[in-house]
Amino acid sequence: MSTQVHANLTEEQVTEISESLSEPEWLLETRLEALDALGGLDMPEVIRTPGRDWTNLDKLEFQELVDPLDWAQEKDRVDAEGVDVLSWDDALEEHGDLIEEQFGSVVDPQRDYLTALSTALFSAGTVIYVPEGVAAEDVKIRTRMNSRSLFNYTLVVAEESASVTILERQTTGEEIDGDRYYSGVVEAIAGENAHIQYGALQNLSEETYNYQVKRGHAGTYGQVNWIEGNIGTRMTKTSVETRLLGDSSESTIVGAFFGHEDQHFDLASRVWHEAEHTTADLVTRGVLDDGARSVYEGVQDVGQEAWDTNSYQRENTLMLSDESEADASPKLIINNHDTEASHSATVGQVDQEDLLYMTSRGIGEERATNMLVEGFFVPVLGEVAVDELREDLEELIADRLRQ
């Protein structure tokens, strides 16, 4: 069933956004086509387990949350030697041909209603361009959302034998009464023998509804690795994806989340093996307290031409409350017999024997529980190769435990 377009979205508004960013005609046309397509597009597919749809996106009141022309942010960008880290309007001026070639090549601008909405309305953008042979670390993007809604777009292009490590943080700045909406789309293209590591830490206010899709393409011997931390928002619907298009390409997707009160996380990790000798590793751990809910879907899709594939997936959720809810749906789709693959998912509570052992040795129950939670995250934090991101996650987890 398609989603009705809200009356407060007009071609004039989309045109005003595009003109304010000095965009070329082809991009305005792409925006207007996405706007026109909204009436025939469905909401993103939600994760379903037998007998239950875990997330109801149709209840989102976009007419109340989204004002296309009222957006405000603080955006800090830290570049590295040899790398261009540019605002959207500056990037169009310096790398217009590159953007025209790559925009929408990884994430279909009309893949679903929310993505098309973001395509039509995004006003906050960053382009990270890493030329051939450049190795860069410590590229940083910090976004502080100061409006009721914000639509963000990021394009990362790493040319042959280039490498880059990116750390993105998303927070809420100025307080605004009522609910908010944040949308983020990331496209990442790793050329031959190129390496992209993209770490994102989301700690938006708990009055925020959050939709994000991050998707990468890895060429021959290329790597696209994702680190995804989710702490904030009332509801998060996110999908992190990689297509392994070149022989011997690789991808790692590492996720961590911590929900409390009435937070809701709908999280997906997906990888497509489409070439020979490809490798993927999907690792996610999360904790739920109070009445928080989570559902996770992991998909490893091995194509017919993907000989000598290695693909692994692990997801574990720890529940601290009898009122919290969690489910997981790991999936293997294998169309090639020359494959080594596995998946696992667990949902459980704090081990009472461990808790008894610690309390019997003089540690208070609350402190013992916090120590067990911190220990639960250790395996996934050990997979986080970006020291600063790992330290930030550890601090946010500790803050949540103190609340």
GUDRENZA-810384 format. One record per residue (C-alpha): residue in one letter; chain; x negated, y negated, z negated. Coordinates in Angstrom, 3 decimals. Layout:
("a" "A" (X Y Z))
...
//
This chain:
("m" "A" (0.000 0.000 0.000))
("s" "A" (-1.437 -3.333 1.023))
("t" "A" (-1.779 -6.242 -1.369))
("q" "A" (0.189 -9.441 -0.895))
("v" "A" (-1.913 -12.526 -0.208))
("h" "A" (-1.407 -15.208 -2.822))
("a" "A" (0.050 -18.471 -1.619))
("n" "A" (-2.707 -20.576 -3.160))
("l" "A" (-5.305 -19.332 -0.653))
("t" "A" (-5.439 -21.312 2.596))
("e" "A" (-7.631 -21.656 5.665))
("e" "A" (-8.263 -25.272 4.711))
("q" "A" (-9.766 -24.217 1.377))
("v" "A" (-12.009 -21.618 3.006))
("t" "A" (-13.120 -24.142 5.614))
("e" "A" (-13.904 -26.689 2.882))
("i" "A" (-16.105 -24.159 1.047))
("s" "A" (-17.951 -23.288 4.248))
("e" "A" (-18.495 -26.911 5.221))
("s" "A" (-19.771 -27.817 1.742))
("l" "A" (-22.517 -25.205 2.226))
("s" "A" (-23.341 -26.377 5.786))
("e" "A" (-22.578 -22.956 7.190))
("p" "A" (-22.715 -22.094 10.896))
("e" "A" (-19.580 -21.350 12.888))
("w" "A" (-20.099 -17.578 12.894))
("l" "A" (-19.976 -17.455 9.106))
("l" "A" (-16.851 -19.585 8.887))
("e" "A" (-15.219 -17.204 11.364))
("t" "A" (-16.261 -14.241 9.184))
("r" "A" (-14.692 -15.917 6.145))
("l" "A" (-11.455 -16.706 7.969))
("e" "A" (-11.226 -13.178 9.345))
("a" "A" (-11.578 -11.826 5.799))
("l" "A" (-8.861 -14.198 4.586))
("d" "A" (-6.563 -13.153 7.419))
("a" "A" (-7.181 -9.462 6.655))
("l" "A" (-6.146 -9.726 2.997))
("g" "A" (-2.494 -8.997 3.682))
("g" "A" (-3.322 -5.591 5.132))
("l" "A" (-5.971 -4.456 2.652))
("d" "A" (-5.606 -2.331 -0.453))
("m" "A" (-7.267 -2.891 -3.782))
("p" "A" (-10.539 -0.954 -4.271))
("e" "A" (-10.025 2.710 -4.972))
("v" "A" (-9.912 3.339 -8.695))
("i" "A" (-11.380 6.379 -10.351))
("r" "A" (-8.821 9.101 -10.857))
("t" "A" (-8.988 12.187 -13.002))
("p" "A" (-6.255 14.858 -13.004))
("g" "A" (-2.993 13.274 -14.029))
("r" "A" (-4.347 9.784 -14.592))
("d" "A" (-5.302 6.542 -12.862))
("w" "A" (-7.668 4.864 -15.289))
("t" "A" (-7.567 1.331 -13.906))
("n" "A" (-4.692 -0.773 -12.617))
("l" "A" (-6.136 -3.581 -10.527))
("d" "A" (-2.717 -4.584 -9.212))
("k" "A" (-1.941 -6.148 -12.603))
("l" "A" (-4.616 -8.788 -12.129))
("e" "A" (-2.981 -12.202 -11.799))
("f" "A" (-5.254 -13.770 -9.193))
("q" "A" (-2.901 -16.688 -8.703))
("e" "A" (-3.588 -17.692 -12.296))
("l" "A" (-7.326 -16.961 -12.303))
("v" "A" (-8.589 -18.089 -8.900))
("d" "A" (-8.852 -21.687 -7.774))
("p" "A" (-11.030 -21.513 -4.640))
("l" "A" (-12.254 -25.112 -4.865))
("d" "A" (-12.778 -25.270 -8.625))
("w" "A" (-16.043 -23.486 -9.300))
("a" "A" (-19.010 -24.377 -11.458))
("q" "A" (-22.190 -22.595 -12.434))
("e" "A" (-25.709 -23.057 -13.662))
("k" "A" (-28.088 -21.038 -11.505))
("d" "A" (-31.741 -20.576 -12.379))
("r" "A" (-33.973 -18.936 -9.798))
("v" "A" (-37.557 -17.907 -10.456))
("d" "A" (-39.520 -16.826 -7.417))
("a" "A" (-42.834 -15.026 -7.000))
("e" "A" (-45.782 -15.708 -4.745))
("g" "A" (-45.016 -14.926 -1.124))
("v" "A" (-41.265 -14.456 -1.689))
("d" "A" (-38.454 -16.823 -0.726))
("v" "A" (-35.759 -17.035 -3.410))
("l" "A" (-33.301 -19.540 -2.024))
("s" "A" (-29.898 -21.015 -2.640))
("w" "A" (-27.348 -20.183 0.018))
("d" "A" (-27.473 -23.490 1.886))
("d" "A" (-31.293 -23.611 1.838))
("a" "A" (-31.485 -19.998 3.031))
("l" "A" (-29.176 -20.726 5.957))
("e" "A" (-31.466 -23.564 6.991))
("e" "A" (-34.698 -21.557 6.701))
("h" "A" (-33.541 -18.031 7.610))
("g" "A" (-30.330 -18.505 9.552))
("d" "A" (-31.102 -15.815 12.154))
("l" "A" (-32.004 -13.269 9.482))
("i" "A" (-28.785 -13.937 7.575))
("e" "A" (-26.683 -13.663 10.710))
("e" "A" (-28.310 -10.303 11.449))
("q" "A" (-27.949 -8.848 7.954))
("f" "A" (-24.823 -10.413 6.415))
("g" "A" (-22.134 -7.757 6.138))
("s" "A" (-24.414 -5.022 7.519))
("v" "A" (-24.506 -3.172 4.185))
("v" "A" (-21.220 -4.110 2.486))
("d" "A" (-18.303 -4.302 4.901))
("p" "A" (-16.803 -7.787 4.403))
("q" "A" (-13.345 -6.208 4.640))
("r" "A" (-13.920 -2.942 2.811))
("d" "A" (-11.028 -3.676 0.414))
("y" "A" (-8.946 -6.557 -0.898))
("l" "A" (-11.351 -7.770 -3.579))
("t" "A" (-14.404 -7.623 -1.309))
("a" "A" (-12.595 -9.517 1.438))
("l" "A" (-11.456 -12.067 -1.135))
("s" "A" (-15.084 -12.561 -2.165))
("t" "A" (-16.183 -12.843 1.467))
("a" "A" (-13.636 -15.576 2.096))
("l" "A" (-14.268 -17.544 -1.100))
("f" "A" (-17.871 -17.055 -2.244))
("s" "A" (-19.503 -20.360 -3.081))
("a" "A" (-22.506 -19.214 -5.143))
("g" "A" (-25.191 -17.426 -3.183))
("t" "A" (-28.846 -16.381 -3.265))
("v" "A" (-31.110 -14.953 -0.574))
("i" "A" (-34.313 -13.111 -1.487))
("y" "A" (-36.603 -12.564 1.491))
("v" "A" (-39.802 -10.545 1.078))
("p" "A" (-42.033 -10.648 4.181))
("e" "A" (-43.946 -7.643 5.464))
("g" "A" (-46.666 -6.410 3.119))
("v" "A" (-45.831 -8.751 0.211))
("a" "A" (-45.701 -7.180 -3.268))
("a" "A" (-43.785 -9.264 -5.816))
("e" "A" (-42.564 -8.902 -9.367))
("d" "A" (-40.660 -11.109 -11.805))
("v" "A" (-38.121 -12.536 -9.389))
("k" "A" (-35.304 -13.722 -11.650))
("i" "A" (-31.782 -15.007 -11.197))
("r" "A" (-29.740 -16.297 -14.114))
("t" "A" (-26.110 -17.198 -13.512))
("r" "A" (-24.015 -19.024 -16.092))
("m" "A" (-20.368 -19.170 -15.129))
("n" "A" (-18.774 -22.502 -16.083))
("s" "A" (-15.424 -22.208 -14.320))
("r" "A" (-12.337 -20.034 -14.427))
("s" "A" (-13.447 -18.098 -11.360))
("l" "A" (-16.754 -17.632 -9.563))
("f" "A" (-17.572 -15.712 -6.389))
("n" "A" (-21.225 -14.804 -6.015))
("y" "A" (-23.140 -13.264 -3.098))
("t" "A" (-26.748 -12.026 -3.008))
("l" "A" (-28.744 -10.804 -0.021))
("v" "A" (-32.098 -9.050 -0.496))
("v" "A" (-34.283 -8.214 2.509))
("a" "A" (-37.638 -6.481 2.052))
("e" "A" (-39.544 -5.979 5.279))
("e" "A" (-41.937 -3.130 6.083))
("s" "A" (-44.323 -2.203 3.228))
("a" "A" (-42.964 -5.003 1.036))
("s" "A" (-41.871 -4.585 -2.579))
("v" "A" (-39.921 -6.693 -5.052))
("t" "A" (-38.562 -6.392 -8.578))
("i" "A" (-35.516 -8.540 -9.327))
("l" "A" (-33.862 -9.244 -12.671))
("e" "A" (-30.392 -10.778 -12.627))
("r" "A" (-28.512 -11.943 -15.727))
("q" "A" (-24.858 -12.933 -15.749))
("t" "A" (-23.424 -14.860 -18.695))
("t" "A" (-20.630 -17.302 -19.437))
("g" "A" (-21.489 -20.912 -20.203))
("e" "A" (-18.815 -23.495 -20.952))
("e" "A" (-15.779 -22.246 -22.844))
("i" "A" (-12.464 -22.345 -20.982))
("d" "A" (-9.085 -21.426 -22.411))
("g" "A" (-7.541 -18.310 -20.896))
("d" "A" (-8.791 -15.494 -18.723))
("r" "A" (-11.491 -15.677 -16.082))
("y" "A" (-12.525 -13.815 -12.935))
("y" "A" (-16.062 -13.076 -11.696))
("s" "A" (-16.860 -11.416 -8.387))
("g" "A" (-20.303 -10.373 -7.178))
("v" "A" (-21.480 -8.720 -3.967))
("v" "A" (-25.100 -7.635 -3.472))
("e" "A" (-26.534 -6.352 -0.184))
("a" "A" (-30.076 -4.920 -0.264))
("i" "A" (-32.075 -3.812 2.782))
("a" "A" (-35.386 -2.000 2.301))
("g" "A" (-37.374 -1.563 5.500))
("e" "A" (-39.883 1.170 6.251))
("n" "A" (-42.031 1.910 3.199))
("a" "A" (-40.405 -1.010 1.357))
("h" "A" (-39.371 -0.924 -2.292))
("i" "A" (-36.542 -2.896 -3.923))
("q" "A" (-35.825 -2.654 -7.638))
("y" "A" (-32.748 -4.618 -8.674))
("g" "A" (-31.869 -4.886 -12.346))
("a" "A" (-28.645 -6.587 -13.415))
("l" "A" (-27.474 -7.318 -16.934))
("q" "A" (-23.855 -8.428 -17.272))
("n" "A" (-22.823 -10.083 -20.531))
("l" "A" (-19.886 -12.237 -19.456))
("s" "A" (-17.305 -13.380 -21.988))
("e" "A" (-14.662 -10.893 -23.064))
("e" "A" (-11.952 -13.028 -21.457))
("t" "A" (-13.424 -12.201 -18.028))
("y" "A" (-12.262 -9.740 -15.388))
("n" "A" (-15.264 -8.574 -13.389))
("y" "A" (-15.507 -6.978 -9.935))
("q" "A" (-18.890 -6.168 -8.426))
("v" "A" (-20.280 -4.036 -5.644))
("k" "A" (-24.008 -3.507 -5.118))
("r" "A" (-25.060 -1.501 -2.091))
("g" "A" (-28.436 -0.806 -0.521))
("h" "A" (-29.903 0.723 2.632))
("a" "A" (-33.282 2.472 2.418))
("g" "A" (-35.360 3.037 5.554))
("t" "A" (-38.088 5.611 6.152))
("y" "A" (-40.170 6.039 2.980))
("g" "A" (-38.119 3.177 1.525))
("q" "A" (-36.739 2.885 -1.991))
("v" "A" (-33.727 1.066 -3.393))
("n" "A" (-33.495 1.412 -7.171))
("w" "A" (-30.749 -0.058 -9.322))
("i" "A" (-30.528 -0.782 -13.047))
("e" "A" (-27.066 -1.722 -14.253))
("g" "A" (-26.267 -2.908 -17.779))
("n" "A" (-22.687 -3.758 -18.754))
("i" "A" (-21.954 -5.285 -22.150))
("g" "A" (-19.404 -8.075 -21.628))
("t" "A" (-15.992 -8.685 -19.974))
("r" "A" (-12.490 -7.514 -20.766))
("m" "A" (-12.437 -5.313 -17.693))
("t" "A" (-15.256 -4.338 -15.345))
("k" "A" (-14.804 -2.560 -12.028))
("t" "A" (-18.186 -1.953 -10.442))
("s" "A" (-19.762 0.306 -7.852))
("v" "A" (-23.519 0.754 -7.292))
("e" "A" (-24.376 2.536 -4.056))
("t" "A" (-27.312 3.543 -1.840))
("r" "A" (-27.462 4.998 1.648))
("l" "A" (-30.688 6.911 2.238))
("l" "A" (-31.008 6.331 5.965))
("g" "A" (-34.696 7.069 6.543))
("d" "A" (-36.744 10.226 6.111))
("s" "A" (-38.344 10.517 2.655))
("s" "A" (-36.323 7.609 1.277))
("e" "A" (-35.418 7.468 -2.413))
("s" "A" (-32.986 5.884 -4.837))
("t" "A" (-32.556 5.770 -8.608))
("i" "A" (-29.405 4.379 -10.240))
("v" "A" (-29.693 3.795 -13.984))
("g" "A" (-26.681 2.587 -15.962))
("a" "A" (-25.957 1.646 -19.571))
("f" "A" (-22.783 0.249 -21.134))
("f" "A" (-21.426 -0.493 -24.605))
("g" "A" (-17.730 -1.239 -25.058))
("h" "A" (-15.753 -2.271 -28.114))
("e" "A" (-12.334 -3.688 -29.047))
("d" "A" (-10.129 -3.451 -25.905))
("q" "A" (-12.868 -3.521 -23.246))
("h" "A" (-12.399 -1.380 -20.148))
("f" "A" (-15.203 -0.124 -17.873))
("d" "A" (-14.573 1.512 -14.492))
("l" "A" (-18.056 2.443 -13.229))
("a" "A" (-19.208 4.255 -10.115))
("s" "A" (-22.627 5.397 -8.858))
("r" "A" (-22.798 6.711 -5.319))
("v" "A" (-25.573 7.889 -3.024))
("w" "A" (-25.469 9.200 0.538))
("h" "A" (-28.309 11.428 1.768))
("e" "A" (-28.415 10.909 5.522))
("a" "A" (-31.999 11.831 6.427))
("e" "A" (-34.583 14.512 5.650))
("h" "A" (-36.644 14.821 2.446))
("t" "A" (-34.572 12.287 0.494))
("t" "A" (-34.396 12.050 -3.302))
("a" "A" (-31.866 10.500 -5.676))
("d" "A" (-31.498 10.370 -9.443))
("l" "A" (-28.360 8.976 -11.138))
("v" "A" (-28.535 8.443 -14.908))
("t" "A" (-25.868 6.696 -17.012))
("r" "A" (-25.241 6.485 -20.759))
("g" "A" (-22.553 4.548 -22.584))
("v" "A" (-21.061 4.015 -26.027))
("l" "A" (-17.443 3.158 -26.910))
("d" "A" (-16.059 1.816 -30.167))
("d" "A" (-12.622 0.637 -31.382))
("g" "A" (-10.056 0.977 -28.564))
("a" "A" (-12.508 0.628 -25.652))
("r" "A" (-12.079 2.799 -22.565))
("s" "A" (-14.404 3.968 -19.820))
("v" "A" (-14.294 6.122 -16.750))
("y" "A" (-17.315 7.038 -14.644))
("e" "A" (-17.544 8.507 -11.157))
("g" "A" (-20.814 9.732 -9.679))
("v" "A" (-20.967 10.916 -6.073))
("q" "A" (-23.889 12.628 -4.354))
("d" "A" (-23.055 13.116 -0.664))
("v" "A" (-25.532 15.259 1.303))
("g" "A" (-25.117 15.011 5.075))
("q" "A" (-25.615 17.711 7.688))
("e" "A" (-28.984 16.304 8.796))
("a" "A" (-30.296 15.784 5.257))
("w" "A" (-32.707 18.717 5.097))
("d" "A" (-34.823 19.214 1.981))
("t" "A" (-32.680 17.029 -0.290))
("n" "A" (-33.157 16.566 -4.018))
("s" "A" (-30.268 14.931 -5.866))
("y" "A" (-29.549 14.816 -9.602))
("q" "A" (-26.909 13.182 -11.775))
("r" "A" (-26.381 12.878 -15.529))
("e" "A" (-23.719 10.904 -17.422))
("n" "A" (-23.146 10.892 -21.169))
("t" "A" (-20.657 8.891 -23.235))
("l" "A" (-20.687 8.602 -27.015))
("m" "A" (-17.454 7.624 -28.773))
("l" "A" (-17.609 5.975 -32.188))
("s" "A" (-13.845 5.728 -32.704))
("d" "A" (-10.894 8.109 -32.500))
("e" "A" (-9.036 5.379 -30.604))
("s" "A" (-11.611 5.051 -27.822))
("e" "A" (-11.159 6.956 -24.559))
("a" "A" (-13.623 8.184 -21.950))
("d" "A" (-13.675 10.408 -18.921))
("a" "A" (-16.125 11.255 -16.163))
("s" "A" (-15.810 12.599 -12.641))
("p" "A" (-19.160 13.758 -11.231))
("k" "A" (-18.989 15.011 -7.646))
("l" "A" (-21.261 16.884 -5.275))
("i" "A" (-20.466 16.860 -1.547))
("i" "A" (-23.003 19.131 0.141))
("n" "A" (-23.063 19.734 3.898))
("n" "A" (-26.608 21.101 4.120))
("h" "A" (-27.805 24.357 2.536))
("d" "A" (-31.404 23.124 2.182))
("t" "A" (-30.484 21.129 -0.916))
("e" "A" (-31.435 21.104 -4.571))
("a" "A" (-28.767 19.245 -6.506))
("s" "A" (-27.074 19.163 -9.891))
("h" "A" (-24.672 17.068 -11.898))
("s" "A" (-23.526 16.949 -15.493))
("a" "A" (-21.282 14.779 -17.644))
("t" "A" (-20.501 14.876 -21.349))
("v" "A" (-18.185 13.001 -23.697))
("g" "A" (-18.618 13.402 -27.431))
("q" "A" (-18.839 11.826 -30.866))
("v" "A" (-21.653 11.237 -33.339))
("d" "A" (-23.012 14.587 -34.523))
("q" "A" (-21.753 15.012 -38.076))
("e" "A" (-24.677 17.246 -39.036))
("d" "A" (-27.124 14.552 -37.965))
("l" "A" (-25.136 11.990 -39.901))
("l" "A" (-25.036 14.200 -43.009))
("y" "A" (-28.769 14.839 -42.780))
("m" "A" (-29.540 11.112 -42.681))
("t" "A" (-27.083 10.055 -45.402))
("s" "A" (-28.326 12.825 -47.698))
("r" "A" (-31.743 11.191 -47.504))
("g" "A" (-30.595 7.838 -48.749))
("i" "A" (-29.657 6.106 -45.502))
("g" "A" (-26.270 4.374 -45.612))
("e" "A" (-23.611 5.745 -43.264))
("e" "A" (-23.358 2.554 -41.195))
("r" "A" (-27.120 2.286 -40.785))
("a" "A" (-27.385 5.998 -39.988))
("t" "A" (-24.699 5.679 -37.301))
("n" "A" (-26.455 2.665 -35.790))
("m" "A" (-29.749 4.534 -35.683))
("l" "A" (-28.087 7.473 -33.917))
("v" "A" (-26.515 5.122 -31.370))
("e" "A" (-29.840 3.425 -30.702))
("g" "A" (-31.420 6.859 -30.309))
("f" "A" (-28.643 7.900 -27.929))
("f" "A" (-29.636 5.104 -25.541))
("v" "A" (-33.352 5.957 -25.624))
("p" "A" (-33.331 8.416 -22.663))
("v" "A" (-31.653 5.942 -20.327))
("l" "A" (-33.662 2.949 -21.575))
("g" "A" (-36.775 4.979 -20.896))
("e" "A" (-35.724 5.015 -17.225))
("v" "A" (-35.632 1.207 -17.109))
("a" "A" (-38.923 0.254 -15.512))
("v" "A" (-38.420 -3.511 -15.992))
("d" "A" (-39.742 -4.281 -19.483))
("e" "A" (-37.846 -7.541 -19.871))
("l" "A" (-34.526 -5.976 -18.887))
("r" "A" (-35.077 -3.046 -21.235))
("e" "A" (-35.842 -5.405 -24.123))
("d" "A" (-32.769 -7.520 -23.353))
("l" "A" (-30.580 -4.418 -23.307))
("e" "A" (-32.012 -3.202 -26.603))
("e" "A" (-31.301 -6.592 -28.177))
("l" "A" (-27.713 -6.694 -26.902))
("i" "A" (-27.088 -3.150 -28.128))
("a" "A" (-28.424 -4.094 -31.547))
("d" "A" (-26.242 -7.227 -31.598))
("r" "A" (-23.161 -5.169 -30.729))
("l" "A" (-23.902 -2.731 -33.560))
("r" "A" (-24.093 -5.626 -36.014))
("q" "A" (-20.642 -6.927 -35.074))
//
